[in-house]
Amino acid sequence: MFNSFNRILLKLRLKQKLLLSYLLLILLPILYLQFYASGKVTGIIQEMVNFSLNQSFNQTHSFLSYKLKRMTDVSDIIALDEQNMTRILTRNVNDYNIHDQLQDGNIMRQFITSFRDSTDVSEVRLYLPKGFLFADEGSNMLRLDDVQNSTWYKNLVNARVKLMWFSSHDYSTLAGDGRPVISLIRLIRHPNHYNDTIGVLRLDMDERNLKEIVSRANTVKNSLTYLQSSDGLILIASDQLLMKQYFLADGSAPIRSQHSSASYKQIINGRELEFLQLPIPQTDLTMVTVIPTQEIVSRSTRLQKELLASLLVVALLAIGLAQYISLHMTRRITHLSQKMKAMEAGLLEPIIKPSGEDEIGELIQSYNYMSKQLALLKDVEVKAIKSELKALQSQINPHFLYNTLDQINWMAQFGMNDQIPALVHSLAGYYKLTLSNGQDIITIEHELKLVDYYVQIQNIRFEQRIEFIMQVDEEFLQGLIPKLTLQPIIENAILHGILKSENREGIITVTCERQADQIVLSVVDDGVGMDGTHLEALQLGSKMINPNGSGYGIRNVQERIKLYYGEAFGLQFFSSPGDGMIVEVHIPLIMDSDSL
């Protein structure tokens, strides 16, 4: 596996390797933060949420206990007051004249109403036995007979406790002015006969004030806080809708031990809920806060998502920066590599941009020195090649000139003077194009004219036995070709192909086509062809070919093309005995810019 990874790594470019290393350095810490540190942070967040939740719960419990104790204390002050309460309620109503009753009624009313305020005690009421004339006057002094059959009164008597708390939602007979209230109710006992009830005291607290207090414990979304009495009924809840979602429709809710604090989890209606409960001192009430576990987890989940999003943004920025740094660091190496590849193709150019003083800069300086030295060597080589080309070309012209002059001499000896002017005209045109202002590279158009003059000369010599056909599209006429490329090929087709056939007559066709970035000129004859041995020797450019025989001029052309354009170009041969021969000339597609 390691070897496979190493092979893949070796195939990557330097920029990709640098980028890969940067990505590893970036992604590994990010993955660590996401999977390890994120878990730690999640645990810390949950601990903080639980701590905050407990703090809010305890603070709310303390404040609520204070408020309820204050109402309890007020009830003690009122119920145990001898001068304004027990003195009056213990009098015999039969010996109680009207004047004294009315006077004591006013004293009692002023006394109990003095305890009303806007935050804790919103109203104070007394339920009095029959016989008191002031028991049915106003909203503060009420008849005890009217409530003795009510549920709340029976519960209060049967509970045998000092006081109880009731909700006006559950006991309609508690309604006063129509506002929802929470009521503290206690029996007023005879100071000398404790089993005798001489009245009932009721203190009301506005339900909105109490709901505002219990709502302070709800620091987590969708949490619920309520007060539950010892008989299991909900006295007040911070949110009635949540009560219906979490518990039964009748308002009952689970509670562990009425007189102990607890923290536990329970699944209700398919939802996992966490409970915090703590009893209110000196009451039969318990404060309970219910928190959906999912809401605690969701805070951690939300934080994880935010952390992941932040890490992704940082990762993208870091990747972009890594891409820029790797590109910046490898730009000079890439440029140097491109120059080295251009050098392989023969293009020697120095790197002009500042190279720096690091290792890459030293490489660029070495490259510039090497390219300069290679340019000098190439210049020497080019001069040598040009000299060799001149020598090869000079071997073609004298050879043809000797044969033509010999033909003119032969024609003069046999009295063929009328044909000599045409031969001389063709020879003059041929050599005029051959000179071509001293240029070694000419257009295909000029090369075709040159071989046309050559075929005319050969037809005069061999009694019009050669039919010469040129099928070259106009688009190729301005292509560039080394001078005297086609003439040796056509000469070989005439002398060693057509003239060696049985009837010594034949056709030579020149065509031209484009193949990718090359021009391919084809010279086709219908001569005697060539066997495999000679064809292979011709293809390889064998130097064993007789300078006076078939193929010497063609080898000359082959060497010149390769010297000009490289080993990828040159001649290709196709032939078999009796089927003629095809010679393809492959040269680069280079157009004459002066003719465009």
SULRAWO-V549873 format. One record per pair of residues at least 6 apart in sequence whose C-alpha atoms are under 6 Angstrom apart, sorted by the first residue. I is the first residue (numbers start at 0). J is the second residue. Records with the same first field share a line. If there is no record, write none. Layout:
I = J ; J
//
This chain:
14 = 325 ; 329
17 = 325
18 = 325
41 = 299
55 = 216
56 = 216
59 = 216
64 = 279
78 = 187
83 = 107
92 = 130
104 = 133
115 = 121 ; 122
119 = 204
120 = 203 ; 204
121 = 203 ; 204
122 = 202 ; 203
123 = 201 ; 202
124 = 139 ; 201
125 = 140 ; 141 ; 199 ; 200
126 = 141 ; 142 ; 143 ; 198 ; 199
127 = 134 ; 142 ; 143 ; 198
128 = 143
134 = 140 ; 141 ; 142
135 = 141 ; 142
162 = 184 ; 185
163 = 183 ; 184
164 = 182 ; 183
165 = 181 ; 182
166 = 181 ; 234
167 = 173 ; 174 ; 179 ; 180
179 = 206
180 = 203 ; 204 ; 205 ; 206
181 = 203 ; 204 ; 206
182 = 202 ; 203
183 = 201 ; 202
184 = 200 ; 201
185 = 199 ; 200
186 = 199
187 = 196 ; 197 ; 198 ; 199
188 = 195 ; 196 ; 197
189 = 195 ; 197
210 = 237
213 = 224
214 = 237
222 = 289 ; 290
223 = 288 ; 289
224 = 236 ; 237 ; 287 ; 288
225 = 235 ; 236 ; 286 ; 287
226 = 233 ; 234 ; 235 ; 285 ; 286
227 = 233 ; 234 ; 284 ; 285
228 = 283 ; 284
229 = 283
232 = 251
246 = 252
258 = 278
260 = 276 ; 277
261 = 275 ; 276
262 = 274 ; 275
263 = 273 ; 274
264 = 272 ; 273 ; 274
265 = 271 ; 272
266 = 272
271 = 292
272 = 290 ; 291 ; 292
273 = 289 ; 290
274 = 288 ; 289
275 = 287 ; 288
276 = 286 ; 287
277 = 285 ; 286
278 = 284 ; 285 ; 286
279 = 285
347 = 370
349 = 367
354 = 360
422 = 456
425 = 452
429 = 449 ; 452
439 = 481 ; 482
440 = 480 ; 481 ; 482
441 = 479 ; 480 ; 482
442 = 477 ; 478 ; 479 ; 480
443 = 476 ; 478 ; 479
444 = 476
450 = 486
464 = 504
465 = 505 ; 506
466 = 506
467 = 507
468 = 508
469 = 508 ; 509
470 = 509 ; 510
471 = 510 ; 511
477 = 590 ; 591
478 = 589 ; 590 ; 591
479 = 589 ; 590
484 = 556
487 = 552 ; 553
488 = 553
496 = 526 ; 527
497 = 503 ; 504 ; 505 ; 526
500 = 526 ; 527
505 = 525
506 = 524
507 = 523 ; 524
508 = 522 ; 523
509 = 521 ; 522
510 = 520 ; 521
511 = 519 ; 520
512 = 519
516 = 588
517 = 586 ; 587 ; 588
518 = 585 ; 586 ; 587 ; 588
519 = 584 ; 585
520 = 583 ; 584
521 = 582 ; 583
522 = 581 ; 582
523 = 580 ; 581
524 = 579 ; 580
525 = 579
526 = 579
527 = 576 ; 577 ; 579
528 = 574 ; 575 ; 576 ; 577 ; 578 ; 579 ; 580
529 = 574 ; 575 ; 576
530 = 575 ; 576
540 = 554
557 = 569 ; 570
560 = 569
561 = 569
568 = 585 ; 586
569 = 584 ; 585
570 = 583 ; 584
571 = 582 ; 583
572 = 581 ; 582
573 = 580 ; 581
574 = 580
//
